[in-house]
Amino acid sequence: MIDIEPLLRPCGWYQRQPVPLRAAIVREGRVVSLDAGQTAYLEGDAHTGLWIVLEGSMRLSMSAGQDRSALFATAQPGALFGRSRVGGADARIVTAVAGEPSRALQLSDRAMERIAADQPLMWRALADALHNQLDGVIAALGQMLLLRAPARIAARLLALAQPDPEGGPPLVPLSQPDLAEMCGLSRKTVNGHLDRLDRAGLIERCYATIFIHDVAGLRHIVEAEGA
């Protein structure tokens, strides 16, 4: 049996909970291992609950018409996503697929009900989780509607940045095609703007990863758009 406590440290939602509630979440949660491309759940799935990425990454997409789907987020280690019928939600509205071999902690509706029997703060934690996700969706929608391409790309890179485990600059583990899809732009448009950011020394592109060398510079691009 693996010790998942160290793997939960990057999850801000988990770390904000009282110690007894954290212990109950670990006890009642179920660790799920997924192969690359394996589905965690499908849009319309009636079985709801929360997921926390422990290792790897998850790709979250929504239906965009017949036989089409659109990537709108990637969940990296520490990310929490999902919804719950206990919180008043209906069936799943997104599809979650492992982007690489991954592990996640699954907290089902039934598990949350068991936890809440002894830890009523579970319901407040659930509301916090759902509100944080809503805030993220609204922020992304605002970027899509209000920001032009350069600022939209910069804002998305800042939102997706995470620490480099080897101590280097912040990085975004995302391919350029995925970034283009998440920004609602063509690959050619995104590639051109990334090339300019790279030549200006703000970022560095590597295979399926973008390193951010100048966080302040990217913020300036976003702030200038809103000025």
N, C-alpha and C positions, 0 to 999 in steps of 0.2 A: 504494500500500500504506500503510495507516494505521499510526501509531505507537500501539500499545495500552498501552505501559508506563505512561503517565500515567493511563489508564483502570483499571489494575490496582492503583493505590495504595490505594484504599479496602478492598481485599481483605486482611484480616489474615492469612489462611492463606497467601496468596502472599508477603506481605512477611516472613513468618517463615522462609521457605526460604533456603538459601544462594544466593549470586549465580549460580554456575554452573547450579544447578537452575532458578532463575527464568528464566535465558536459554533453557534447554532447553524449559521450559513454553511460553514465547512462540514459540519456533521450531516446536515440534511441534503446538501448539494451532491450531485452526481458528476464525476469526471467522465467526459466523453472524448474519445479519440477519433479523429477524422482523417481520412486520406485526402490528398489533394483532389479537389473536384467533387468531394462527397458532400451531399446535402445535409445540413442540420435540420432545416425545416423549409417548407414551401409556403408561398403566398396562399392564403386561404386555409392553412392548417388550423384545425380547431383546438389543438393542444398547445396552449400558450405557456408562458413562463419567461424567466430572465436567463441570460447567458453572460458569462464573463470569460473573455479570451485569456487563457493561461500561456499558451505557446502557439506560434504560427500566426495565422491571420484568417479573417472571414470576410467574404465579399457579400455585400448587401445590395440587392437589386429589386426593382419594382417592375411590374408589367407595364409596357408602353404600347399596348395594342396587340392585335393578333400575332402570335408567334414572335413577339419582340419583348425585350426587357432592357432596362437601363440601370447601369451601375450608379449608385448615388453615394455610397460610402464603403470604406474598408475599415474593419475593426482589428486593431493591433493588440498585442498583449496589454492587459489592464482595461481594455474597453468593455463596457457593459452595453448590451442591447436586448431588445425583446419587448414584450408587452404581456399583460395578464388579464384574464377574465375577472379575477378577483378585484382588480382595479377598475373594473367597469368597461374594459376593452372587449372588442369582438375578436374574430379570428385574425390570424397573422395577416399583415398587409405587405410584408416583404418576403423575399426568399433569401436564405442565408446559406452560403456554400463556402467550404474551406478553400482558401486560395493556395494552400500548401499543406503538408502534413501538420495537423494542429491538435491542440487539446483545449477544452473549455469546461468550465464548471456550469452545469445546468441546474437551475433552481426552478422546479416545476410549481404550478399553482398549488398542488397538494402539499408540496414540501413547505411552501410559504405559510400555508394554513397551519401545518404542524408547528412550525416555528412560532407563529403568532399566538398559539395557545399558551406558551410560556413567556414569550417576548412580544408584547403588543406593539412595541416600537417597530416591528417588522412592517406594519402598514405605513408608517411614516417613511420608512426607508424605501418602500415600493413607490410611494408617491414621489419621492425625491428622484428615484431612478427614471420614472416616466417623464417628469418635468425637465430633467436634464437632457433627455433625448429630444423632447419637443423644442427646447431652446436651440439645440444644435441644428435641427431641421429648419427652424425659422431663420437662423443665421445664414445657413447655406442658401435658402431661397432668396433672402435679401441680397446676397452676393450675386446670384444669378440675374436678378431683376434690376439691380441698381448699379452694378459695377461693369465697366467695360473690360474687354479681354485682359489687358495687362494686370489691372488691379484684381480681377477675379482670380487669375492664376496665382498671383502673389498671396491673396487671402487664403486660398485653398492650401497652398504650400505651408503657410504658417499654422493653419488649423490642423494639418496632418503631421506636423513635425514632431519627432520624438528624440530623446537622447540617444546618442551612439553608445552602445554597450562597451565599446573599446576606447571611449573617452574622446572621440573626435567631435566634429561639429554636428549640430542637430541634423537629422536625416529624415527623408520621406521615402519609405519603402513602397514605391508605386511606379508602375511603368508609364511612359508618356501616353500610350493609347488610353489607359485607364484614367489618367489625369484629364485628358481631353473629354472623355465621356462624362466625368463627374463635373466638369466645368460647362458642359453643353456647347463645346467648341469643336471644330475640326482638328484632326491630328496635325495638319499642316500649319494651322494658326497657332496651336500650342507649341509646336516645335520651333516656329519662328521666334516667339516670345521667349521661350526657354533659352534659345541660342543667344539672344540679346542679354538676358540675365546672366548667362554663363560668361560671356565675353566681358561683362561689366564687373565680374568677380563676386556677384551676389550669391550664385549657386555653382555647383559642380555636378554635372550629369555622369552617372555611371549606369551599369546595367541594372534596370528595374529599381534604381535608387537615385534620389536627388539629395545631395548634401547642401545645406544652407550655411553659407559662409558669412552672410551679412543680414541678420534678422532685422536690424534697424532699417536697412535699405529697403527690404521688402515691405516693412510697415509704412515707410514713407510713401511708397507707391500706392498703397491702399488708402492712406490718409489724404494724399493729394487728390485722389479721385472723389473723396467725399467733401473736400473743402469748398 
